[in-house]
């Protein structure tokens, strides 16, 4: 294919050979030493063998640290190469759409990493070096990771829709299961039923379970009842299962516990193993009323592209801001020009939002605004914005927080599949040649 040949010719100078300064047409130096080579051509870019070997070493070290058996070398090499190819495709797309990561964003991410490891940003370079890593390379890897996150947010997460009906159905399902944010202290008694038990034996054991339940409801000591009657492995511990988070509870227990209050004893529950009597001793981690300082804002987002660089986009927003200050309608500009599809349909309105709803740069600008004030243009990972603060309030967010959490969980449940489809499309549309 002509295209393949042209691409290879364009990349030929990048195949570094020591002493390869021979004249055109002359025989290459026989003593040349190959310093690096291309293992994959990806559109106008490439993946080199040194990059592949470096990632192989990183992944090998991680798997060995987790005591995970390594796959065969050829299989791991193919998997790592495929990952590097897809990453290269994503970086090329980020460059085409003008997605740039600022030093402030990188420093913010590095500060978070340092704080999570109980150190300052100034101490991070020494800590990285102590682990045998070059800090400049480490910083570049952070920049690359932020780029991939920003691209995924723009191309995938920002386009995932959750309908009101989907949200309501999800909330109904959540109500039927114990919360993952809560911990439950549960005890239980098992009156075991043998697999070959006769009907009369089952009826006898059922009456025994009812008797134990009656005594437990009458406040007889549950632990003593368990020691005397339970066939469970926890009988000698008074039937105590200890503290468990909602998803950690056995399914048959979870379905009962969700409808109980602390101190309640369930009616005998029949399972294939027998009759279970459950007591919910305590619940902890319950969330009370949540009062939150909220802001109401609207914004206009413009993104740099192949035709308009950062400076051009910023000047365009400066002009729009001046027109709004002179009496033109903010919402009209947002509806017709903003590239935030989620808010543009509402005139740029972002609704009432709590702390940490937006990226730090966006929150920092809002925090400094007076009511109805319009910011100067500013940059985030998503592009250039102007934002107007419409109001501030204190608000009980308990119900809203539960809905937002459910919305986020439902959205994330879609994200993995949508991301895989997106990456597959990018890969299918790219020119990739590994036969080099």
C-alpha positions as CSV (number, residue, x, y, z in Angstrom):
1,X,0.0,0.0,0.0
2,X,1.4,3.4,-1.0
3,X,0.2,5.0,2.2
4,X,2.0,2.5,4.3
5,X,5.2,3.1,2.4
6,X,5.0,6.8,2.7
7,X,4.4,6.6,6.5
8,X,7.4,4.3,6.8
9,X,9.6,6.6,4.8
10,X,8.5,9.5,7.0
11,X,9.5,7.6,10.1
12,X,12.7,6.2,8.7
13,X,15.0,8.9,10.2
14,X,13.6,8.0,13.7
15,X,15.2,4.6,13.5
16,X,18.4,5.6,15.3
17,X,21.5,3.9,14.2
18,X,24.9,4.9,15.6
19,X,27.3,6.1,12.9
20,X,24.6,6.1,10.2
21,X,25.9,9.2,8.4
22,X,26.6,7.5,5.2
23,X,25.8,9.3,1.9
24,X,22.6,8.5,0.1
25,X,23.0,5.2,-1.7
26,X,26.1,4.2,0.2
27,X,26.3,0.9,2.0
28,X,25.4,1.4,5.7
29,X,28.1,1.1,8.3
30,X,28.5,-2.6,9.3
31,X,29.4,-1.5,12.8
32,X,26.1,0.4,13.4
33,X,24.3,-0.3,16.6
34,X,20.5,-0.1,16.8
35,X,19.5,2.2,19.6
36,X,15.7,1.9,19.2
37,X,13.2,0.8,16.7
38,X,9.6,1.4,15.8
39,X,7.3,-1.6,16.8
40,X,4.0,0.0,15.6
41,X,3.0,2.9,13.3
42,X,-0.1,4.6,14.6
43,X,-1.5,7.2,12.1
44,X,1.2,9.8,12.0
45,X,2.7,8.6,15.2
46,X,4.4,5.5,16.5
47,X,5.3,3.2,19.4
48,X,8.9,2.4,20.0
49,X,10.5,-0.7,21.4
50,X,11.9,1.2,24.3
51,X,8.4,2.4,25.3
52,X,7.1,-1.2,25.0
53,X,10.0,-2.6,27.1
54,X,9.5,0.1,29.8
55,X,5.8,-0.7,30.1
56,X,6.5,-4.5,30.1
57,X,8.9,-4.0,33.0
58,X,6.4,-1.8,35.0
59,X,3.6,-4.3,34.5
60,X,5.8,-7.3,35.3
61,X,6.9,-5.7,38.5
62,X,3.3,-4.9,39.6
63,X,2.1,-8.4,38.9
64,X,5.0,-10.0,40.8
65,X,4.3,-7.6,43.7
66,X,0.8,-8.9,43.8
67,X,2.0,-12.5,43.6
68,X,0.1,-12.9,40.3
69,X,1.4,-15.5,37.9
70,X,2.8,-13.9,34.8
71,X,1.3,-14.7,31.4
72,X,3.5,-16.1,28.7
73,X,6.0,-13.4,27.4
74,X,4.5,-13.2,23.9
75,X,0.9,-12.8,25.2
76,X,1.9,-10.1,27.7
77,X,3.9,-8.3,25.0
78,X,0.9,-8.3,22.7
79,X,-1.4,-7.0,25.4
80,X,0.9,-4.2,26.4
81,X,1.5,-3.2,22.8
82,X,-2.2,-3.1,22.1
83,X,-2.6,-0.8,25.2
84,X,0.2,1.5,24.0
85,X,-1.4,1.7,20.5
86,X,-4.8,2.7,21.9
87,X,-3.2,5.3,24.2
88,X,-1.3,6.8,21.3
89,X,-4.5,7.0,19.3
90,X,-6.1,8.8,22.3
91,X,-3.2,11.3,22.7
92,X,-3.4,12.1,19.0
93,X,-7.1,12.8,19.3
94,X,-6.5,15.0,22.3
95,X,-4.0,17.0,20.3
96,X,-6.4,17.4,17.4
97,X,-9.2,18.7,19.5
98,X,-6.9,21.1,21.4
99,X,-7.1,19.3,24.8
100,X,-4.1,20.7,26.7
101,X,-3.2,20.1,30.3
102,X,-1.7,23.1,32.2
103,X,1.1,23.1,34.7
104,X,-1.4,24.1,37.3
105,X,-3.5,21.0,36.7
106,X,-0.4,18.8,36.9
107,X,0.8,20.5,40.1
108,X,-2.7,20.0,41.6
109,X,-2.7,16.3,40.8
110,X,0.8,15.9,42.2
111,X,-0.2,17.8,45.3
112,X,-3.1,15.4,45.8
113,X,-0.7,12.4,45.4
114,X,1.8,13.9,47.9
115,X,-1.0,14.6,50.4
116,X,-2.3,11.0,50.1
117,X,1.2,9.8,51.0
118,X,1.5,12.2,53.9
119,X,4.1,14.5,52.4
120,X,4.4,17.9,50.7
121,X,4.7,18.5,47.0
122,X,8.3,19.6,47.6
123,X,9.1,16.2,49.1
124,X,7.6,14.2,46.3
125,X,10.6,14.3,43.9
126,X,12.9,12.8,46.4
127,X,10.3,10.1,47.2
128,X,9.9,9.3,43.5
129,X,13.7,9.1,43.0
130,X,14.0,6.8,46.1
131,X,11.8,4.3,44.2
132,X,14.1,4.4,41.3
133,X,11.9,6.6,39.0
134,X,12.9,9.8,37.2
135,X,10.8,12.6,38.5
136,X,10.5,14.3,35.1
137,X,9.2,11.1,33.6
138,X,6.9,10.6,36.5
139,X,5.5,14.1,36.0
140,X,5.0,13.4,32.3
141,X,3.1,10.2,33.1
142,X,0.8,12.2,35.4
143,X,0.2,14.7,32.5
144,X,-0.6,11.8,30.2
145,X,-3.0,10.3,32.7
146,X,-4.9,13.6,33.2
147,X,-5.1,13.9,29.4
148,X,-6.7,10.5,29.0
149,X,-9.1,11.3,31.8
150,X,-10.1,14.6,30.3
151,X,-10.6,13.0,26.9
152,X,-12.8,10.3,28.3
153,X,-14.8,12.9,30.2
154,X,-15.3,14.9,27.1
155,X,-16.0,12.1,24.6
156,X,-17.7,9.5,26.8
157,X,-18.8,10.5,30.3
158,X,-20.1,13.9,29.2
159,X,-22.4,12.1,26.7
160,X,-23.9,9.4,28.9
161,X,-27.6,10.1,29.6
162,X,-29.6,8.7,32.5
163,X,-33.3,9.1,32.1
164,X,-35.6,10.0,35.0
165,X,-37.3,6.7,34.6
166,X,-34.0,4.8,34.8
167,X,-33.1,6.8,38.0
168,X,-36.5,6.0,39.6
169,X,-36.2,2.3,38.9
170,X,-32.6,2.3,40.2
171,X,-33.7,4.1,43.4
172,X,-36.4,1.5,44.0
173,X,-33.9,-1.3,43.7
174,X,-31.5,0.4,46.1
175,X,-34.2,0.7,48.7
176,X,-34.5,-3.1,48.8
177,X,-30.9,-3.7,49.7
178,X,-28.8,-2.5,52.6
179,X,-26.8,0.6,52.0
180,X,-23.1,0.1,51.2
181,X,-22.4,3.3,53.3
182,X,-23.7,1.6,56.4
183,X,-22.4,-1.2,58.6
184,X,-24.7,-3.8,60.3
185,X,-24.0,-5.7,63.5
186,X,-25.9,-9.0,62.9
187,X,-26.4,-12.2,64.9
188,X,-28.3,-15.2,63.7
189,X,-29.5,-18.6,64.8
190,X,-29.7,-21.5,62.3
191,X,-32.1,-24.4,62.9
192,X,-30.6,-26.8,60.4
193,X,-32.8,-29.0,58.1
194,X,-31.2,-32.1,56.6
195,X,-31.5,-32.5,52.8
196,X,-33.3,-35.8,53.3
197,X,-35.6,-34.6,56.1
198,X,-39.1,-35.9,56.0
199,X,-42.1,-33.6,56.0
200,X,-42.8,-34.4,59.6
201,X,-39.3,-33.6,60.6
202,X,-39.4,-30.3,58.7
203,X,-42.6,-29.4,60.5
204,X,-41.0,-30.2,63.9
205,X,-38.0,-28.1,63.2
206,X,-40.2,-25.3,62.0
207,X,-42.1,-25.4,65.4
208,X,-38.8,-25.3,67.2
209,X,-37.7,-22.2,65.1
210,X,-41.0,-20.5,66.0
211,X,-40.4,-21.2,69.7
212,X,-36.9,-19.8,69.6
213,X,-38.2,-16.7,67.7
214,X,-40.9,-16.2,70.3
215,X,-38.3,-16.3,73.2
216,X,-36.0,-13.9,71.3
217,X,-38.8,-11.4,70.7
218,X,-39.6,-11.7,74.4
219,X,-36.1,-10.3,75.1
220,X,-34.5,-13.6,76.2
221,X,-30.7,-13.3,75.7
222,X,-30.1,-14.0,72.0
223,X,-26.5,-15.1,72.5
224,X,-27.6,-17.8,74.9
225,X,-30.4,-18.9,72.6
226,X,-27.8,-19.2,69.8
227,X,-25.4,-21.3,72.0
228,X,-28.2,-23.6,73.0
229,X,-30.0,-24.0,69.7
230,X,-28.0,-22.8,66.7
231,X,-26.5,-25.3,64.3
232,X,-24.4,-22.5,62.7
233,X,-20.6,-22.3,62.9
234,X,-21.1,-19.1,64.9
235,X,-23.2,-20.7,67.6
236,X,-20.4,-20.6,70.2
237,X,-19.9,-16.9,69.5
238,X,-23.6,-16.3,70.4
239,X,-24.5,-16.3,66.7
240,X,-22.5,-13.1,66.1
241,X,-21.5,-12.4,62.5
242,X,-19.9,-9.1,63.5
243,X,-19.9,-5.8,61.6
244,X,-20.6,-6.1,57.9
245,X,-21.2,-3.5,55.2
246,X,-24.4,-4.0,53.3
247,X,-22.9,-5.6,50.2
248,X,-20.9,-8.0,52.5
249,X,-24.0,-9.5,54.0
250,X,-25.2,-12.9,52.6
251,X,-28.0,-12.2,50.2
252,X,-30.7,-13.9,52.2
253,X,-29.7,-11.8,55.2
254,X,-29.5,-8.6,53.3
255,X,-33.0,-9.0,52.0
256,X,-34.3,-9.2,55.6
257,X,-32.0,-6.7,57.3
258,X,-33.0,-3.9,55.0
259,X,-36.4,-3.8,56.5
260,X,-35.3,-4.0,60.2
261,X,-34.4,-1.5,62.9
262,X,-31.7,-2.0,65.5
263,X,-33.0,-4.5,68.1
264,X,-35.4,-6.2,65.7
265,X,-35.6,-10.0,65.5
266,X,-36.8,-11.5,62.2
267,X,-39.3,-14.2,61.8
268,X,-37.8,-17.6,60.9
269,X,-36.5,-17.5,57.3
270,X,-36.5,-20.7,55.4
271,X,-33.5,-21.4,53.1
272,X,-32.1,-24.7,51.7
273,X,-29.9,-25.1,54.9
274,X,-32.8,-24.6,57.4
275,X,-34.6,-21.9,59.4
276,X,-32.7,-18.7,60.2
277,X,-33.6,-16.2,62.9
278,X,-31.8,-12.9,62.5
279,X,-31.2,-10.1,65.0
280,X,-30.0,-6.7,64.0
281,X,-28.0,-5.5,66.9
282,X,-26.8,-2.1,65.7
283,X,-26.4,0.0,62.6
284,X,-23.6,2.6,62.3
285,X,-22.4,5.1,59.7
286,X,-26.0,6.4,59.2
287,X,-26.0,9.7,57.5
288,X,-28.0,12.4,59.2
289,X,-29.3,15.7,57.8
290,X,-26.7,17.2,55.5
291,X,-26.7,21.0,55.3
292,X,-24.6,22.3,52.4
293,X,-23.5,25.7,51.1
294,X,-24.5,25.8,47.5
295,X,-24.0,28.1,44.5
296,X,-26.2,28.7,41.5
297,X,-24.3,29.5,38.4
298,X,-24.4,29.5,34.6
299,X,-21.5,29.3,32.1
300,X,-20.5,29.4,28.5
301,X,-17.8,26.9,27.4
302,X,-15.7,27.2,24.2
303,X,-13.0,24.7,23.3
304,X,-9.9,25.3,21.2
305,X,-9.7,23.3,17.9
306,X,-7.7,23.0,14.7
307,X,-8.9,26.5,13.6
308,X,-9.0,28.4,16.9
309,X,-6.2,28.2,19.4
310,X,-6.4,29.2,23.1
311,X,-5.8,32.9,22.5
312,X,-8.5,33.1,19.8
313,X,-11.1,31.3,22.0
314,X,-10.2,33.5,25.0
315,X,-10.6,36.7,22.9
316,X,-14.0,35.4,21.6
317,X,-15.2,35.0,25.2
318,X,-13.9,38.4,26.2
319,X,-16.1,39.8,23.4
320,X,-19.1,37.8,24.5
321,X,-18.7,39.0,28.1
322,X,-18.5,42.6,27.0
323,X,-21.8,42.2,25.0
324,X,-23.5,40.7,28.0
325,X,-22.3,43.4,30.3
326,X,-23.8,45.9,27.8
327,X,-27.2,44.3,28.1
328,X,-27.3,41.3,25.8
329,X,-28.7,38.0,27.0
330,X,-26.3,35.5,28.7
331,X,-28.7,32.6,28.1
332,X,-29.0,33.4,24.4
333,X,-25.2,33.3,23.9
334,X,-25.0,30.1,26.0
335,X,-27.8,28.3,24.0
336,X,-26.3,29.2,20.6
337,X,-22.5,29.0,21.3
338,X,-21.7,27.0,24.4
339,X,-20.1,23.7,23.8
340,X,-21.3,22.2,27.0
341,X,-24.2,20.2,25.6
342,X,-25.6,19.4,29.0
343,X,-26.1,23.0,30.1
344,X,-26.4,24.8,26.7
345,X,-30.0,23.7,26.3
346,X,-30.8,25.5,29.6
347,X,-29.0,28.7,28.7
348,X,-25.8,27.6,30.4
349,X,-27.6,27.0,33.7
350,X,-25.7,24.6,36.0
351,X,-28.4,24.6,38.7
352,X,-27.7,24.6,42.4
353,X,-24.4,22.9,43.1
354,X,-22.4,22.0,46.3
355,X,-18.7,22.0,47.0
356,X,-16.5,19.9,44.7
357,X,-19.2,19.5,42.1
358,X,-16.9,21.1,39.5
359,X,-13.1,20.9,38.8
360,X,-11.0,23.0,41.3
361,X,-10.3,25.8,38.8
362,X,-14.0,26.3,38.2
363,X,-14.9,26.2,41.9
364,X,-12.1,28.7,42.7
365,X,-13.5,31.2,40.2
366,X,-17.1,30.9,41.5
367,X,-15.9,31.4,45.1
368,X,-14.6,34.8,44.3
369,X,-17.6,36.1,42.4
370,X,-20.4,38.4,43.8
371,X,-24.0,37.7,43.0
372,X,-24.7,38.4,39.2
373,X,-21.0,39.1,38.6
374,X,-19.5,37.5,35.4
375,X,-16.0,36.2,35.5
376,X,-13.2,36.9,33.1
377,X,-12.4,34.0,30.7
378,X,-10.5,31.2,32.4
379,X,-9.2,27.8,31.4
380,X,-10.0,24.3,32.7
381,X,-9.2,20.9,31.3
382,X,-12.5,21.1,29.4
383,X,-11.8,24.4,27.6
384,X,-12.4,28.2,28.2
385,X,-15.3,29.4,30.3
386,X,-17.0,32.5,31.5
387,X,-19.3,32.0,34.5
388,X,-22.0,34.1,36.2
389,X,-22.9,33.6,39.8
390,X,-26.7,33.7,40.2
391,X,-27.0,32.9,43.9
392,X,-25.8,31.3,47.1
393,X,-27.8,29.3,49.8
394,X,-27.7,26.8,52.6
395,X,-29.6,23.7,51.7
396,X,-30.6,20.4,53.3
397,X,-29.2,18.0,50.7
398,X,-30.0,14.7,52.3
399,X,-32.5,13.6,49.7
400,X,-30.7,15.2,46.8
401,X,-27.4,13.6,47.9
402,X,-29.0,10.2,47.8
403,X,-30.4,10.9,44.3
404,X,-27.1,12.3,43.1
405,X,-25.2,9.3,44.4
406,X,-27.7,6.9,42.7
407,X,-27.4,8.9,39.5
408,X,-23.6,8.7,39.6
409,X,-23.7,4.9,40.4
410,X,-26.1,4.4,37.5
411,X,-24.0,6.6,35.2
412,X,-20.8,4.7,36.1
413,X,-22.5,1.4,35.4
414,X,-22.9,2.6,31.8
415,X,-19.4,4.1,31.6
416,X,-17.3,1.0,31.2
417,X,-19.3,-0.4,28.3
418,X,-19.5,3.0,26.6
419,X,-15.8,3.5,27.1
420,X,-15.0,0.1,25.5
421,X,-17.2,1.0,22.5
422,X,-15.6,4.4,22.1
423,X,-12.1,2.9,22.2
424,X,-13.0,0.2,19.7
425,X,-14.3,2.9,17.3
426,X,-11.1,4.9,17.7
427,X,-9.0,1.8,17.1
428,X,-11.0,0.8,14.0
429,X,-10.8,4.3,12.5
430,X,-7.0,4.5,13.0
431,X,-4.2,3.4,10.7
432,X,-2.1,0.9,12.6
433,X,0.8,-1.2,11.3
434,X,2.7,-3.5,13.6
435,X,4.5,-5.2,10.8
436,X,7.5,-2.9,11.0
